[in-house]
Amino acid sequence: MSLEPALMSLTEVAEAIAAKRLSSHEVTRACLHRVAQWQPRLNAFMAIEAEAALKAADEADAALAKGNNRGPLHGVPLAHKDMYYEAGKVVTCGSLIRRDFVATSTSTALQRLNNAGAIRLGSLQMAEFAYGPTGHNAHYGAVHNPWGLDRITGGSSSGSGSAVAARLTFAALGSDTGGSIRMPAHFCGVTGLKTTYGRVSRAGAMPLSQSLDTVGPLARTAEDCALLLGLLAGPDPEDLTASHAPVQDYMAATKAPMKGVKIGVPTAFYVDDLDAEVARILDQTIAVLKKEGAEIIQVELPDQRQLSAACQLLLAVEAAAFHKRWLIERPQDYGPQVLMRLQNGLAVPGVTYLETMRWRGPALAAHVAATSKVDAVLAPVAPMPAPSIAESDVGNSPGAEAVIQRLTRFTRPINYLGLPSLAVPAGFTRAGLPVGMQLIGRSFDEASILRIGAAFQRATDFHRKVPVLA
């Protein structure tokens, strides 16, 4: 356990506050100190609420002194992607259009964390309307990667990935529609959980694509993600797509050993066209999993390129439908890249959209059949480490679109199928950039991928590495 409060994991710091080894005030001040150091370099926060956070921390300490523990996150300071509505707070959604939007209600996800005792540090930067995979934002500037300030964080949960990696917050809610939790986890060296479609309520979270959006955490460890998922998961009368499927004991799952687990490694697509260092880290990850007792089985998956294309099509149409009024009334208030992507969605024929929706069932059935003998599938999150902000800047770099298409190709198929996937830090390039691997699970079986991720993290220390402010 780290002696510096801000460097502890979420689980560790929550236990330390509950046991009164640390006060919420101490922990919150430690986080705010790091925010003051790092924010000018990272641009990870949209709003910093230092005074209110310290006041809430003092109230949490006073409550605990009277024996009133509010829940598993009592007094833990957190910040989240600026797309989760909180009553009375400005929620920009990373946009100019909603720069002054004040929420009148609180999202279910945030409310459940608040009910567990968490306190608010502020809100985190994001791609405009969550529609960008790199971390660029035409209105508020790019978010920077703490492992290389000239490198992207991944998006759209850019501030979440950057802030968790730099130890400015112990965890952060992100959202994953085409990879927006897993890519920041991969590029920033943190753990990110894309949940099963419907596992966590989306009520009060800015919509992008009704058929693909999922809510999930970015945190230091798989254990932290398990703690948060246990608080977030479950049905919600405010969101009829939130499933009534039983909520598993995710924390108990993280204590189980790797022995006996069967992990599939794809024979194609996810192992094709990898940067040499990503390929090396994939091989090393497989070796660790074997050593810890997992059985590695090669699996032949259905054509993932079709799944990726289907995800892109659904996202384009549904995002355009949500934004149609603003596209007509306020096109000048969008960034150029987001405007172009939204306008492209308006051109997709209705028949094509319906055919793509109808194919989801057969596609998922084919995937289930192909992976019936394994508990999870292992794959890189992206075929490359973080590219530079400059080379992935659409409009200023002629090769940017090709870079973006390449870095998102391994995440979109999982969104189309609605499956859960856990991204874990798996190594570093020789230049010191993190690389993540994803564990793709069965529907509503987050417990299995959290079990594997936690066991992998007990055997490695990549998740404990902390970037240094140059």
Disulfide bonds with the S-S distance in Angstrom:
none
